[in-house]
Amino acid sequence: MGRRTGARAGGDGLEARAIAAVRRALLRWYARTARDLPWRRAPDPYRVWVSETMLQQTQVERVCDAFGRFLDSFPTVSALAAAEESAVLRAWEGLGYYRRARQLHAAARVVVAEHGGRLPEDDGALRRLPGIGRYTAGAIRSIALGQPAPIVEANSRRVLARLVGHRAEVGGAADEPLWQVAARLVPPRGAGAFNQALMDLGATVCTPRAPRCPRCPLLGHCRAHAGGLTGSIPRLPRPRAAEVREETALVIRHAEHVLVEQRRPGEWWEGLWDFPRLPASGLAGLRPGPPHEIGRIVYTVTHHRITLRVVVRRAARRTKLAPPRAWVSVADLAGLALSSPGRRIARMLADDGTEPPPRRRSRYVPAPGTTSSSAREKKRA
């Protein structure tokens, strides 16, 4: 007697009985072990959207620190849409990949202008918003709206690939077979819990190295484990080698002020403030004195590993500057939307004995050509 249609296996080899067993085992495990993450406590569409955008290429611990502060500043889509970009970038500081913040901000304005301030529930409408792709749309639909939408991101990809013994390379368009697996597995009810369980399992048990297989609720269904292949699945693209650079940041000081410049379009940290890099033009009129090195920092950005030498030169006078440069007091650096290395340099300046430390809680310093009333940053919690 042949099998019933409902028991047939798909291209991934999963039969209907196995799918049902995987769902049950994973949801029971999640009910016992779910991580207490701040965005899960009230999973409305806006909170899920913000958290999933933050979690792209950023560790959970770092997002936990930033999520509450961001929501305090922008508690609703409308509040985010009404904010100045400078305030959004300042609130995003520490998460990196600032393009995500700009897209989140731009999408909020579209939601307010075209959707009455409510995120659309349709997959196509969601994915037409800036910065929302297949994964983020699936997360919003399943976690916040209860729709049976699949997800594939770093953690769930690893679980799915090992579960079905997927030996081909993964990443980008190569993830399509795993999207098909995820679509077959996601239940019609409880999709949000199931998808979060997949991510939790990948983050805490089915880890990239030394997976804790004896603790896995899917151990009996895992083809990678059965074949001794957990060390080779998933097969990731070879990482690109980092380019090593050495640069020098120039801090021009006059009394209690330092010279900063806003990063131009197309540069790293576009729109954020930073200290000039050598060679820097247009500074001769300041008649800066001899350089004094105050330290070095090392950081990585988009496949570049940079050692940055930080030197200070005192200016004989504080002349008027044209955009994108401006004079900022050392005290006001705390409220400025700085690049990651710029923030580290600001801390070095506060620790250096050549200038007074900040004496008051500062406010946002407007970009050249703007007024303080229109560009003031919202206070962070």
C-alpha positions in Angstrom: 0.0 0.0 0.0 1.4 3.4 -0.9 1.8 6.3 1.4 -0.9 8.8 1.9 -0.3 12.1 0.1 0.1 13.9 3.4 3.1 11.7 4.4 5.1 12.4 1.3 8.6 13.8 1.6 9.6 17.0 -0.1 12.8 17.7 -1.9 14.5 18.1 1.5 13.4 14.6 2.5 11.1 15.7 5.4 7.9 13.8 5.7 4.8 15.2 7.1 5.2 13.1 10.3 8.7 14.4 10.8 7.6 18.0 10.2 4.9 17.6 12.9 7.4 16.0 15.3 10.0 18.8 14.7 7.3 21.5 15.4 6.2 19.8 18.6 9.7 19.2 19.9 10.9 22.7 19.1 7.9 24.5 20.6 8.1 22.4 23.8 11.8 23.2 24.2 11.1 26.9 23.6 8.4 27.0 26.2 11.0 25.9 28.8 14.1 27.8 27.6 13.0 30.9 25.7 15.4 33.8 26.3 13.9 36.9 28.1 14.7 39.6 25.6 13.2 43.1 25.9 11.5 43.2 22.5 9.7 39.9 23.2 7.8 41.3 26.2 5.4 43.3 24.0 5.9 42.1 20.4 3.9 44.7 18.5 4.9 45.3 14.9 7.0 48.4 15.6 9.0 46.8 18.4 9.6 43.7 16.3 10.7 45.8 13.3 13.1 47.9 15.4 14.6 44.9 17.1 15.1 42.8 14.0 16.7 45.8 12.2 19.1 46.2 15.1 19.9 42.5 15.3 21.1 42.4 11.7 24.9 41.8 12.0 24.9 42.9 15.7 25.2 40.8 18.8 22.1 40.3 21.0 23.8 41.7 24.1 24.6 44.9 22.3 21.0 45.2 21.0 19.6 44.6 24.5 21.6 47.7 25.7 20.4 49.9 22.9 16.8 48.8 22.3 15.3 50.3 25.4 17.1 53.6 24.9 16.0 53.8 21.3 12.3 53.1 22.2 12.4 55.7 25.0 13.5 58.3 22.4 11.2 57.1 19.6 8.3 55.1 21.3 6.2 55.0 18.1 6.5 55.0 14.3 5.2 58.6 14.3 7.8 59.7 16.8 10.6 58.1 14.7 9.3 59.6 11.5 9.1 63.1 13.1 12.7 63.0 14.5 15.7 64.6 13.0 18.1 62.2 11.3 20.9 63.4 13.6 18.9 62.3 16.6 18.2 58.9 15.1 21.9 58.4 14.4 22.9 59.4 17.9 20.4 57.0 19.4 21.8 54.3 17.1 25.4 54.8 18.3 27.2 51.6 19.3 25.2 49.4 16.9 27.2 50.1 13.8 26.0 49.8 10.2 24.3 53.2 10.3 22.7 52.6 6.9 20.2 50.5 8.8 19.2 53.5 11.0 18.7 55.7 8.0 16.6 53.2 6.3 14.5 52.6 9.4 14.0 56.4 9.7 13.1 56.7 6.0 10.7 53.7 6.2 9.0 55.2 9.3 8.3 58.4 7.3 6.8 56.3 4.5 4.6 54.4 7.0 3.3 57.6 8.4 2.7 59.2 5.0 1.2 56.2 3.2 -0.1 53.8 5.8 -1.5 56.0 8.5 1.3 55.3 10.9 0.7 51.5 11.0 3.0 49.0 9.5 1.3 47.2 6.6 0.5 43.5 7.1 1.0 42.4 3.5 4.4 40.9 2.6 4.8 42.9 -0.6 3.9 46.2 1.1 6.3 45.5 3.9 9.2 44.6 1.5 8.6 47.8 -0.4 9.7 49.8 2.7 13.3 50.9 2.8 15.5 48.4 4.6 12.9 45.6 5.0 13.8 42.5 3.1 12.5 38.9 3.1 13.7 38.0 6.5 12.6 41.2 8.4 9.2 41.0 6.7 8.9 37.4 7.8 9.8 38.2 11.3 7.3 41.0 11.6 4.5 38.9 10.0 5.1 35.8 12.1 6.2 37.3 15.5 3.9 40.4 15.6 1.0 39.4 13.4 0.9 35.6 13.8 1.1 34.9 10.1 2.8 31.6 9.0 5.8 33.3 7.4 9.2 31.6 7.2 12.5 33.2 8.2 16.1 32.4 7.4 18.9 34.3 9.1 22.3 33.3 10.5 21.0 31.2 13.5 18.0 29.6 11.8 20.0 28.9 8.7 22.4 26.8 10.7 19.7 24.8 12.3 17.8 24.2 9.1 21.0 23.3 7.1 22.0 20.7 9.8 18.5 19.4 10.2 18.2 18.4 6.5 21.9 17.7 5.9 22.2 20.6 3.4 25.8 20.3 2.1 25.8 23.1 -0.5 27.2 26.5 0.2 24.8 28.9 1.9 24.3 32.7 2.0 22.4 35.1 -0.2 20.6 33.4 -3.2 22.1 30.1 -2.2 19.7 30.1 0.8 16.7 29.4 -1.4 16.5 25.7 -0.6 16.6 26.5 3.1 13.8 29.0 2.6 11.8 26.2 1.2 12.6 24.0 4.2 11.5 26.9 6.5 8.3 27.4 4.7 7.4 23.7 5.1 8.2 23.7 8.8 6.6 26.9 10.0 3.2 26.0 11.5 -0.1 27.7 10.6 -0.5 28.6 14.3 2.3 29.7 16.6 4.6 30.7 13.8 6.1 33.5 15.9 7.1 31.2 18.7 8.4 28.6 16.2 10.6 31.1 14.4 11.9 32.5 17.6 12.6 29.0 18.8 14.7 28.3 15.6 16.7 31.4 16.3 17.2 30.6 20.0 18.2 27.0 19.2 20.9 28.3 16.7 22.1 30.9 19.2 22.4 28.7 22.3 22.6 25.0 21.2 23.2 24.6 17.5 26.2 27.0 17.6 28.7 27.4 14.8 31.5 25.7 16.8 31.1 22.8 19.2 27.3 22.5 19.0 25.7 21.1 22.1 24.0 18.2 20.3 23.0 16.2 23.4 20.9 19.2 24.5 19.2 19.6 21.2 15.4 18.9 21.0 15.8 18.0 17.3 18.7 15.5 17.8 16.7 12.5 16.6 15.8 14.3 13.4 19.2 15.9 12.6 20.9 14.5 9.5 24.1 16.4 10.0 24.5 14.8 13.5 23.6 11.4 12.2 26.2 11.7 9.5 28.9 13.3 11.6 28.7 16.5 9.5 27.9 19.2 12.1 31.5 20.5 11.7 31.1 21.0 8.0 27.5 22.1 7.8 26.6 24.8 7.0 29.2 25.5 4.3 29.8 29.2 4.4 31.6 31.3 1.7 35.2 31.9 2.3 35.6 35.2 4.3 37.2 38.1 2.6 40.6 39.0 4.0 40.8 42.3 5.9 42.8 45.1 4.4 45.3 46.6 6.9 45.6 50.3 7.0 47.3 52.9 9.2 45.8 56.4 9.5 46.2 59.6 11.5 43.3 61.5 13.1 44.0 65.2 13.7 42.4 66.9 16.7 42.7 70.7 16.3 42.0 72.4 19.7 41.5 76.0 20.6 40.8 76.6 24.3 37.9 74.4 25.2 36.9 73.7 21.5 37.9 71.1 19.0 37.4 71.0 15.3 35.1 68.2 13.9 33.7 67.5 10.4 30.7 65.7 9.2 31.2 62.7 7.0 30.1 63.2 3.4 27.8 60.9 1.4 29.6 57.8 0.3 32.1 57.9 3.1 32.2 55.5 6.1 29.8 56.8 8.8 28.0 59.1 6.4 26.3 62.0 8.2 28.1 61.4 11.5 30.7 63.7 13.0 34.4 62.8 13.3 37.9 64.2 13.5 39.7 65.0 10.3 42.2 62.5 8.8 45.5 63.4 7.5 46.3 64.7 4.9 43.7 67.4 5.8 43.3 70.5 3.6 42.1 74.0 4.5 43.6 74.2 8.0 46.6 76.4 7.4 44.7 79.6 8.5 44.4 78.1 12.0 48.2 78.1 12.4 48.2 74.9 14.4 51.2 74.1 16.6 53.4 71.0 16.7 51.6 67.6 17.0 51.2 65.8 20.2 50.2 62.1 20.1 47.7 61.1 22.7 47.2 57.5 21.8 46.2 54.9 19.1 43.1 52.9 18.5 42.4 49.9 16.4 39.1 49.1 14.8 37.5 47.1 11.9 35.1 48.5 9.3 33.9 46.8 6.1 36.8 44.4 5.7 39.4 47.0 6.8 41.5 46.7 9.9 42.7 50.2 10.8 45.2 51.4 13.3 44.5 55.1 14.0 47.1 57.4 15.4 45.5 60.3 17.3 47.5 63.6 17.4 46.5 66.9 18.9 47.6 70.3 17.6 46.7 73.6 19.2 45.3 76.3 17.0 46.4 79.9 17.4 42.9 81.1 16.7 39.4 79.9 16.2 38.4 81.1 12.8 35.0 80.7 11.1 34.6 77.3 9.4 32.6 76.4 6.4 30.4 73.2 6.3 31.0 70.3 6.8 33.4 71.5 9.6 32.5 73.1 12.9 34.0 74.0 16.3 32.5 72.1 19.2 33.2 72.4 22.9 34.7 69.3 24.5 31.6 69.2 26.8 29.3 69.1 23.8 31.0 66.1 22.2 28.9 63.9 24.5 25.7 64.9 22.7 27.1 64.8 19.2 26.4 61.9 16.8 29.9 60.7 16.4 31.4 57.9 14.4 32.7 54.9 16.3 36.4 56.0 16.2 35.3 59.6 16.8 33.5 58.5 20.1 36.7 56.7 21.2 38.7 59.8 20.4 36.3 61.9 22.4 36.8 59.6 25.4 40.6 60.0 25.0 40.2 63.7 25.0 38.2 63.6 28.2 41.0 61.5 29.8 43.8 63.6 28.5 45.0 66.3 30.9 45.4 69.0 28.3 41.7 70.0 28.3 39.0 70.3 31.0 36.6 67.3 31.2 32.9 67.9 30.3 31.2 70.1 32.9 27.6 69.6 32.0 25.1 67.3 30.3 25.2 68.5 26.7 22.7 68.8 23.9 23.0 68.0 20.2 25.2 70.5 18.3 23.5 71.4 15.1 25.1 70.8 11.7 26.6 73.9 10.1 23.9 75.9 8.5 21.1 74.7 10.8 19.5 76.3 13.8 19.7 74.7 17.3 15.9 74.8 17.6 15.4 72.7 14.4 18.3 70.3 14.9 18.4 69.7 18.6 18.6 66.0 19.6 16.0 64.4 21.7 17.3 63.5 25.2 18.2 59.9 25.7 17.1 57.9 28.7 
